[in-house]
């Protein structure tokens, strides 16, 4: 039988960091990364130090979730 994929519940919290507002994404109590706006795009930072760029917030959130599942 195929194993059922486990569901994760993510929460997004706004935080102030160095005078900027960023959106930190958590899986339960564990932080998995953050998304911050930057001149016409969004910068996605994973907790392992990897950095990605996206044109929209939704694209950035999808990238963050895909990378989290890939390295989980």
Helices and strands as residue ranges (DSSP letters): E 10-17, E 20-27, E 30-38, E 41-46, E 51-54, H 57-71
